[in-house]
Amino acid sequence: MSNIPQDAIKCLDKGFVRLVDAMGGDNAIVQAARVSYGKGTAKVSQDRGLIRYLMRHRHTTPFEMVEFKFHCKMPIFVARQWVRHRTANINEYSLRYSEARDEFYFPDPENIQFQSSLNKQGRLGQVSESLKSKVTDYFKEISDRSFELYSELNEAGVARELARAILPVNLYTEWYWKNDLHNLLHFIGLRSDSHAQYEIRVFSDAMAKSVKKIAPFAWEAYQDYVVRGLRFSRVEQGLLEQNLPTRVIDDVLEDITYQITASLNENKPRNDSDLFPLYKKEGGYDTEEDFRLKWNSGEIEVGNVRELREFKEKLISFKK
């Protein structure tokens, strides 16, 4: 328990996260979505597009086909926050069967702060060096003394399941944690957020590195549509419909039409003479002269055609 495995990511002063095993990846997501065998489609871009579609429309079941198993070591108080996510299979180091080890978490002085007046469960504000020193001393004092008493009870033959009760929650524990990708992304979305407690955020960030590596398209889609995306309530949509000027909507719609045209052309290059008819087919309003001027500017961005069309439909609905 004292050594950090070579393939692990160090977390806090004595903890770590280590990916033990993973089943599936982006290919497993598209395979489940299509209910077929093999690796999905011939084009990687099509797999990426499907994964983004699934994430965008919250079709979560295919993401549950991917699983991760981690070996983690963390302070008990972090583990108690962690286990609130009731979606995993866990096997933890047991202090009923095994003796505790003399390993305690001591916070880095820069992470010792005052209780936030704005966030009842957070910290904020610089603490004086003298108070930081006192906090550090208290952590070490209670850890050393509690372990000394615990060892004394063990030597006296007191049952381990009872003796463990005098140990503080900054004692390190460890477990194997197995979870599917859908629930793991939800965990990371909450625990890597800036409002999450620093100590668990470190572990969540470490787990995120494995997700990025194993399922990069799923990770990208989660960031785009969940972490950085916006969802509007019916009231908010109503306000947008009432207060968003039609001219603004029309300008955005025209930009999207150009992006769709450019994206279609990138996917399947057209003759120069076919570009303007394609643009008009997608609903463009410009004259051919204006179209050529904008097209030749080289400033039109390309994207996912399906996403752009869906966005266009949403904007058109604001005009009704």
C-alpha positions as CSV (number, residue, x, y, z in Angstrom):
1,M,0.0,0.0,0.0
2,S,3.0,2.3,0.5
3,N,4.4,2.1,-3.0
4,I,2.9,3.9,-6.0
5,P,2.7,1.5,-9.0
6,Q,4.9,2.4,-11.9
7,D,2.0,2.8,-14.3
8,A,-0.1,4.9,-12.0
9,I,-0.8,8.6,-11.9
10,K,0.2,10.1,-8.6
11,C,-2.5,12.0,-6.8
12,L,-2.1,14.1,-3.6
13,D,0.8,13.2,-1.4
14,K,0.5,9.4,-1.3
15,G,-2.5,8.5,-3.5
16,F,-2.8,7.3,-7.1
17,V,-5.1,6.3,-9.9
18,R,-4.1,3.3,-12.1
19,L,-6.1,2.0,-15.1
20,V,-6.1,-1.8,-14.6
21,D,-8.2,-2.8,-17.6
22,A,-10.6,-1.4,-20.1
23,M,-13.2,-3.1,-22.3
24,G,-14.1,-1.4,-25.6
25,G,-13.7,2.2,-26.8
26,D,-15.3,4.4,-29.4
27,N,-15.7,1.3,-31.7
28,A,-17.8,-0.4,-29.0
29,I,-20.1,2.6,-28.8
30,V,-20.9,2.6,-32.5
31,Q,-21.1,-1.2,-32.6
32,A,-23.7,-1.1,-29.9
33,A,-25.6,1.7,-31.6
34,R,-25.8,-0.1,-34.9
35,V,-26.4,-3.5,-33.2
36,S,-23.8,-5.1,-35.6
37,Y,-20.5,-6.7,-35.5
38,G,-17.1,-5.3,-36.4
39,K,-15.7,-1.9,-35.9
40,G,-18.5,0.2,-37.3
41,T,-17.9,1.9,-40.6
42,A,-15.2,2.2,-43.1
43,K,-14.7,5.9,-42.3
44,V,-13.5,7.1,-38.9
45,S,-15.4,10.4,-39.5
46,Q,-18.7,8.5,-39.6
47,D,-18.0,6.9,-36.3
48,R,-17.2,10.3,-34.8
49,G,-20.3,11.7,-36.2
50,L,-22.5,9.0,-34.8
51,I,-21.0,9.3,-31.4
52,R,-21.6,13.0,-31.4
53,Y,-25.2,12.4,-32.5
54,L,-25.7,10.0,-29.6
55,M,-24.2,12.3,-27.1
56,R,-26.1,15.3,-28.4
57,H,-29.5,13.6,-28.2
58,R,-28.7,11.8,-24.9
59,H,-28.9,8.3,-26.2
60,T,-26.7,7.0,-23.4
61,T,-27.1,3.2,-23.6
62,P,-24.3,2.6,-26.2
63,F,-21.8,4.4,-23.9
64,E,-22.6,1.8,-21.2
65,M,-20.9,-0.8,-23.4
66,V,-17.5,0.6,-22.6
67,E,-16.0,-0.2,-19.1
68,F,-13.0,0.9,-17.1
69,K,-11.5,-0.7,-14.1
70,F,-9.2,1.5,-11.9
71,H,-7.0,0.7,-8.9
72,C,-7.2,3.8,-6.7
73,K,-5.7,4.9,-3.4
74,M,-7.2,7.9,-1.7
75,P,-7.9,9.4,1.8
76,I,-11.0,7.9,3.4
77,F,-12.9,11.3,3.3
78,V,-12.3,11.4,-0.5
79,A,-13.6,7.8,-0.8
80,R,-16.8,8.7,1.0
81,Q,-17.5,11.5,-1.4
82,W,-16.5,9.2,-4.3
83,V,-18.8,6.4,-3.3
84,R,-21.8,8.7,-3.5
85,H,-21.8,7.8,-7.2
86,R,-23.7,4.6,-6.8
87,T,-23.1,3.2,-10.3
88,A,-19.9,1.2,-9.9
89,N,-18.6,-2.2,-8.7
90,I,-16.2,-1.6,-5.8
91,N,-13.9,-3.7,-3.7
92,E,-12.1,-1.8,-1.0
93,Y,-9.2,-2.5,1.4
94,S,-10.9,-3.9,4.5
95,L,-9.7,-2.7,8.0
96,R,-11.8,-5.6,9.5
97,Y,-9.5,-8.2,7.9
98,S,-6.2,-6.3,7.5
99,E,-4.3,-3.9,9.7
100,A,-4.2,-0.2,8.8
101,R,-1.0,1.2,7.5
102,D,0.6,4.4,8.7
103,E,-0.3,6.5,5.7
104,F,-2.2,9.7,6.2
105,Y,-3.1,12.6,3.9
106,F,-1.4,15.9,4.8
107,P,-2.7,18.9,2.7
108,D,-0.3,21.0,0.8
109,P,-0.1,24.5,2.5
110,E,-1.3,26.2,-0.6
111,N,-4.6,24.2,-0.3
112,I,-5.3,25.3,3.3
113,Q,-7.9,28.1,3.0
114,F,-10.8,29.6,5.0
115,Q,-14.4,28.4,4.8
116,S,-16.0,30.1,1.8
117,S,-18.8,32.6,2.8
118,L,-20.4,32.0,-0.6
119,N,-20.2,28.2,-0.8
120,K,-21.2,26.3,2.3
121,Q,-19.2,23.3,1.2
122,G,-16.2,25.0,-0.2
123,R,-13.0,26.9,0.7
124,L,-11.8,30.4,-0.3
125,G,-9.4,33.0,0.8
126,Q,-5.7,33.1,1.8
127,V,-4.7,31.9,5.2
128,S,-1.7,33.3,7.1
129,E,1.5,31.2,7.2
130,S,1.2,30.8,11.0
131,L,-2.3,29.3,10.7
132,K,-1.2,27.1,7.8
133,S,1.6,25.8,10.1
134,K,-0.9,25.1,12.9
135,V,-3.2,23.2,10.6
136,T,-0.3,21.1,9.3
137,D,0.8,20.4,12.8
138,Y,-2.7,19.4,13.9
139,F,-3.0,17.0,11.0
140,K,0.3,15.3,11.9
141,E,-0.4,15.3,15.6
142,I,-3.8,13.6,15.3
143,S,-2.6,11.2,12.7
144,D,0.4,10.1,14.7
145,R,-1.4,9.8,18.0
146,S,-4.4,8.0,16.6
147,F,-2.2,5.4,14.8
148,E,-0.2,5.0,18.0
149,L,-3.4,4.2,19.9
150,Y,-4.6,2.0,17.2
151,S,-1.4,0.0,17.2
152,E,-1.6,-0.4,21.0
153,L,-5.1,-1.8,20.7
154,N,-4.1,-4.2,18.0
155,E,-1.2,-5.5,20.1
156,A,-3.6,-6.0,23.0
157,G,-5.8,-8.2,20.7
158,V,-8.7,-5.9,20.4
159,A,-10.8,-6.8,17.3
160,R,-9.6,-4.8,14.2
161,E,-13.2,-4.0,13.2
162,L,-13.5,-2.0,16.5
163,A,-10.0,-0.6,16.8
164,R,-10.3,1.0,13.3
165,A,-13.0,3.3,14.6
166,I,-10.4,5.6,16.3
167,L,-8.6,6.3,13.1
168,P,-9.3,9.7,11.4
169,V,-10.7,10.1,7.8
170,N,-7.4,11.4,6.4
171,L,-6.1,7.8,6.6
172,Y,-5.5,6.4,3.1
173,T,-7.6,3.5,1.8
174,E,-7.6,1.9,-1.7
175,W,-10.0,0.0,-3.9
176,Y,-10.7,-1.4,-7.3
177,W,-13.4,0.7,-9.0
178,K,-15.2,-0.6,-12.2
179,N,-17.6,1.6,-14.1
180,D,-19.2,2.0,-17.5
181,L,-18.3,5.0,-19.6
182,H,-21.7,6.7,-19.4
183,N,-21.6,6.9,-15.6
184,L,-17.8,7.5,-15.5
185,L,-18.3,10.6,-17.7
186,H,-21.0,11.8,-15.4
187,F,-18.7,11.3,-12.4
188,I,-15.9,13.3,-14.1
189,G,-18.3,16.0,-15.2
190,L,-19.2,16.6,-11.6
191,R,-15.9,15.9,-9.8
192,S,-13.6,17.7,-12.2
193,D,-15.7,20.8,-12.1
194,S,-14.1,23.8,-10.5
195,H,-16.7,23.7,-7.7
196,A,-15.8,20.2,-6.6
197,Q,-13.5,19.7,-3.7
198,Y,-9.8,19.9,-4.7
199,E,-8.9,16.5,-3.2
200,I,-11.4,14.5,-5.3
201,R,-10.9,16.7,-8.3
202,V,-7.3,15.5,-8.5
203,F,-8.4,11.9,-8.8
204,S,-11.2,12.7,-11.3
205,D,-8.7,14.5,-13.5
206,A,-6.4,11.5,-13.5
207,M,-9.2,9.2,-14.5
208,A,-10.2,11.6,-17.3
209,K,-6.8,11.0,-18.9
210,S,-7.6,7.3,-19.4
211,V,-11.0,8.2,-20.9
212,K,-9.4,10.6,-23.4
213,K,-7.0,7.8,-24.5
214,I,-9.5,4.9,-24.7
215,A,-12.5,6.8,-26.1
216,P,-11.3,10.1,-27.6
217,F,-14.5,10.7,-29.7
218,A,-16.8,10.1,-26.7
219,W,-14.7,12.4,-24.6
220,E,-14.8,15.1,-27.2
221,A,-18.5,14.8,-27.6
222,Y,-19.1,14.9,-23.8
223,Q,-17.0,18.1,-23.5
224,D,-18.8,19.8,-26.4
225,Y,-22.4,18.8,-25.5
226,V,-22.4,18.4,-21.7
227,V,-19.6,20.2,-20.0
228,R,-19.5,23.2,-22.4
229,G,-22.9,22.9,-23.9
230,L,-26.0,24.8,-22.9
231,R,-29.6,23.5,-22.5
232,F,-32.5,25.9,-22.4
233,S,-35.7,25.5,-20.4
234,R,-39.0,26.1,-22.1
235,V,-39.1,29.5,-20.4
236,E,-35.7,30.4,-21.7
237,Q,-36.6,29.3,-25.2
238,G,-39.6,31.5,-25.0
239,L,-37.6,34.5,-24.1
240,L,-35.2,33.8,-27.0
241,E,-38.1,33.5,-29.4
242,Q,-39.6,36.8,-28.2
243,N,-36.4,38.9,-27.9
244,L,-34.0,37.6,-30.5
245,P,-34.4,39.9,-33.6
246,T,-35.3,38.2,-36.8
247,R,-32.4,39.9,-38.6
248,V,-30.0,38.3,-36.2
249,I,-31.5,34.8,-36.7
250,D,-31.3,35.4,-40.5
251,D,-27.7,36.4,-40.4
252,V,-26.8,33.3,-38.4
253,L,-28.8,31.0,-40.6
254,E,-27.0,32.4,-43.7
255,D,-23.6,31.7,-42.0
256,I,-24.7,28.1,-41.3
257,T,-25.8,27.6,-44.9
258,Y,-22.4,28.6,-46.1
259,Q,-20.8,26.2,-43.5
260,I,-23.1,23.3,-44.6
261,T,-22.2,24.0,-48.3
262,A,-18.5,24.0,-47.4
263,S,-18.7,20.9,-45.3
264,L,-20.6,19.0,-48.1
265,N,-17.9,20.1,-50.6
266,E,-15.1,19.0,-48.3
267,N,-16.7,15.6,-47.8
268,K,-17.4,15.2,-51.5
269,P,-15.6,17.8,-53.7
270,R,-17.8,19.4,-56.3
271,N,-17.0,21.2,-59.6
272,D,-16.8,25.0,-59.2
273,S,-20.0,25.4,-61.3
274,D,-21.9,23.1,-58.9
275,L,-21.1,25.1,-55.7
276,F,-23.7,27.9,-56.1
277,P,-26.6,25.5,-56.9
278,L,-25.6,23.4,-53.9
279,Y,-25.7,26.6,-51.7
280,K,-29.1,27.5,-53.1
281,K,-30.4,24.0,-52.5
282,E,-29.4,24.3,-48.8
283,G,-31.5,27.5,-48.5
284,G,-29.1,30.3,-49.3
285,Y,-30.4,33.7,-50.2
286,D,-27.3,35.5,-51.6
287,T,-26.9,36.2,-55.3
288,E,-24.3,34.3,-57.2
289,E,-22.0,37.4,-57.2
290,D,-22.2,37.7,-53.4
291,F,-21.8,34.0,-53.0
292,R,-18.6,34.0,-55.0
293,L,-17.2,36.9,-53.0
294,K,-17.8,35.2,-49.7
295,W,-16.8,31.8,-50.9
296,N,-13.4,33.0,-52.2
297,S,-12.7,34.8,-48.9
298,G,-11.4,31.5,-47.4
299,E,-13.0,32.3,-44.1
300,I,-15.9,29.7,-44.1
301,E,-15.5,27.1,-41.4
302,V,-16.5,23.5,-42.0
303,G,-18.2,21.2,-39.5
304,N,-20.4,18.2,-39.1
305,V,-23.3,18.5,-41.6
306,R,-25.8,16.8,-39.4
307,E,-25.0,19.0,-36.4
308,L,-25.2,22.2,-38.6
309,R,-28.6,21.2,-40.0
310,E,-30.0,20.4,-36.6
311,F,-28.8,23.8,-35.3
312,K,-30.4,25.4,-38.4
313,E,-33.7,23.8,-37.7
314,K,-33.6,25.0,-34.1
315,L,-33.0,28.6,-35.2
316,I,-35.8,28.5,-37.8
317,S,-38.1,27.4,-35.0
318,F,-37.4,30.7,-33.2
319,K,-38.9,32.6,-36.1
320,K,-42.3,30.8,-35.9
